[in-house]
């Protein structure tokens, strides 16, 4: 299981180099980096100054492992990595990294999409945004739930 929760940044190139070093069976690498942005169209027009992600240690790792296990059961993955940061972020800061390795591109693409859809809806993180007017907790988005629901019944 390749799951990490951390406060500090990650390096995509370094992570992929470590995962693919001396491998001859990898035909596809898919990756996704989620980045903190200044706007939150669901919450209003005020720019976001910063966002804080909170989680419950132990519970979060268990859920991330369950999500990764689900992906490995659905696709023929050679390897998989989820790095999720917590703490305070400013717009432009990377928050989450997902990397999937497979022999074929479709499995790498699909599993990477699945992992992000499930991380957005099932990972126990709580987001609080800072604006010039103050702080607010971020509600779950219906569009994220819709994206995750497309995987229901697919194996």
ChimeraX attribute file (.defattr): number of C-alpha atoms within 10 A of each C-alpha:
attribute: neighborCount
match mode: 1-to-1
recipient: residues
	/A:1	13
	/A:2	12
	/A:3	16
	/A:4	15
	/A:5	16
	/A:6	14
	/A:7	14
	/A:8	11
	/A:9	13
	/A:10	17
	/A:11	10
	/A:12	15
	/A:13	9
	/A:14	9
	/A:15	14
	/A:16	17
	/A:17	11
	/A:18	11
	/A:19	19
	/A:20	15
	/A:21	8
	/A:22	9
	/A:23	10
	/A:24	8
	/A:25	12
	/A:26	17
	/A:27	13
	/A:28	17
	/A:29	22
	/A:30	20
	/A:31	19
	/A:32	17
	/A:33	15
	/A:34	14
	/A:35	15
	/A:36	17
	/A:37	17
	/A:38	17
	/A:39	14
	/A:40	14
	/A:41	9
	/A:42	10
	/A:43	13
	/A:44	9
	/A:45	9
	/A:46	14
	/A:47	17
	/A:48	21
	/A:49	17
	/A:50	19
	/A:51	25
	/A:52	17
	/A:53	18
	/A:54	15
	/A:55	17
	/A:56	10
	/A:57	10
	/A:58	8
	/A:59	11
	/A:60	16
	/A:61	18
	/A:62	14
	/A:63	15
	/A:64	25
	/A:65	17
	/A:66	15
	/A:67	20
	/A:68	23
	/A:69	13
	/A:70	16
	/A:71	23
	/A:72	17
	/A:73	11
	/A:74	15
	/A:75	15
	/A:76	15
	/A:77	19
	/A:78	19
	/A:79	17
	/A:80	25
	/A:81	21
	/A:82	25
	/A:83	19
	/A:84	26
	/A:85	21
	/A:86	19
	/A:87	14
	/A:88	17
	/A:89	20
	/A:90	18
	/A:91	15
	/A:92	12
	/A:93	15
	/A:94	19
	/A:95	23
	/A:96	21
	/A:97	22
	/A:98	22
	/A:99	24
	/A:100	28
	/A:101	27
	/A:102	22
	/A:103	16
	/A:104	15
	/A:105	16
	/A:106	13
	/A:107	21
	/A:108	26
	/A:109	19
	/A:110	16
	/A:111	28
	/A:112	24
	/A:113	21
	/A:114	21
	/A:115	24
	/A:116	23
	/A:117	20
	/A:118	21
	/A:119	22
	/A:120	17
	/A:121	18
	/A:122	17
	/A:123	21
	/A:124	18
	/A:125	16
	/A:126	15
	/A:127	17
	/A:128	15
	/A:129	22
	/A:130	18
	/A:131	14
	/A:132	9
	/A:133	8
	/A:134	9
	/A:135	15
	/A:136	13
	/A:137	13
	/A:138	14
	/A:139	11
	/A:140	13
	/A:141	11
	/A:142	10
	/A:143	9
	/A:144	15
	/A:145	15
	/A:146	12
	/A:147	17
	/A:148	20
	/A:149	14
	/A:150	11
	/A:151	14
	/A:152	8
	/A:153	6
	/A:154	7
	/A:155	9
